[in-house]
Amino acid sequence: MSAPTKYLLDESRMPTHWYNIQADLPVPAPAVLHPGTLQPVGPDDLAPLFPMELIAQEVSTEREIEIPEPVREVFRLWRPAPLVRAHRLEKALGTPAKIYYKYEGVSPAGSHKPNTAVPQAWYNQQAGIRKIATETGAGQWGSSLAFAGALFGLQVTVYQVRVSYDQKPYRRALMETYGARCVASPSMETNAGRAILAQNPEHPGSLGIAISEAVEVAATHDDTKYALGSVLNHVLMHQTIIGQEAIAQLEMAGDDPDVVVGCTGGGSNFAGISFPFLGLQLRGGRKRRIVAVEPAACPSLTRGKYAYDFGDTAHLTPLTKMHTLGSTFTPPGFHAGGLRYHGMAPLVSHLKELGLIEAVAYHQNACFEAGVLFARSEGIVPAPEANHAVKGAIEEALRCKREGRSEVILFNLCGHGHFDMSAYSNYMAGKLVDQPYDEKELAMALAGLPSVPA
Ligand SMILES: Cc1ncc(COP(=O)(O)O)c(C=O)c1O
């Protein structure tokens, strides 16, 4: 009999705890600094933005943190998510490698983002919060928080990056269906948005700007908190349910990955699939290659500087040490909107500096080509962001073919692209341009990095 295609875990085997990689790091990640004092931030500095439970998770060094039962109850709507052996893609590539993908597109919003939206909404509700402001790039995070807000009775306002707002009207309709309010960013609703529109009324927006707007609203309204869909330690930790399930499913398959691949925007789905495997290694287990794939038009990990920087454009956030292209850098309006962020998660950046992960960058046309091959062999149309992981996995499989090696490759198919079909239409019509990032703008943005004594 041929090897099975799907590996499904019973609901009773859904992980009960998140994995916190901070417990196993050989060197702790650099502290988050207050931009005024340049001293490490404390819980009180973050309290206007986040409920205390999430602040505690942000700095926790406990290895395991329990997933509250009401959160697990919601997760059971779609989790455990399937692990699939990509037999047909392997055949199409003629590779001796075994390719597995963890499919996160089965969630109600169509990506991995509800894995953190649901607990964030839950902790806010438990803290008595009634309103949340957030940003969204691709619309995946905004619709995930809108979904989670609907479950826990929270009013959600989403500042959606202008280019995505224009490219993806149905993501907005989805957010509104869940009851959220969606605003194109930069907007006239905040000081940050008004200042940017005064300079350029046609500004395409960026995640950095949308974050500024949402943070400003939370910081200036007592009844409103802020939620972030990536980058922060607690967000990355919430995603580790992905990798933990994958470990159990690969055990069912009798395989152990040699290479783990994920796409990186802010780093959360990549952390989700890879941190549990890195944890095994850091606790004395076998070394695997862990590969982050980013867009060549916004290459923070491969071309950015490892330095303290702001998380947003208007400089309302604390300073974190990360790979950054500069907080004022506006990436070109390419289609993987969720990957248009100037920085990278501090934990992912730290692991890169420690040599524990690798990073590569690809242009969008090559990623769409990979996504179309995947759709034509496996059936699922990946999100444009996920196409970067597909491309990374295909490159590894083709290397195995050249080298005659039968390695096991695992990648995170972090979302489907059903709301991204205009991007696919543009790709098929030959209208997508592979824009390199603007060296001059990058140099200017990096020149503006805050100066922090070493
Ligand atoms: C489907 C999808 N994948 C990936 C990303 C990038 O975020 P992260 O690197 O945090 O996973 C996004 C962000 O919006 C997304 O929507």
The ligand as a Gaussian input file, in Angstrom:
#p B3LYP/6-31G(d) Opt

LIG

0 1
 C       -1.471000      34.178000       5.172000
 C       -0.398000      34.964000       5.819000
 N        0.814000      34.419000       5.920000
 C        1.838000      35.064000       6.508000
 C        1.686000      36.330000       7.008000
 C        2.868000      37.018000       7.598000
 O        2.826000      37.124000       8.975000
 P        3.705000      36.219000       9.905000
 O        5.138000      36.335000       9.419000
 O        3.534000      36.811000      11.243000
 O        3.206000      34.819000       9.830000
 C        0.441000      36.948000       6.958000
 C        0.262000      38.279000       7.541000
 O       -0.728000      38.923000       7.466000
 C       -0.616000      36.250000       6.333000
 O       -1.821000      36.808000       6.241000

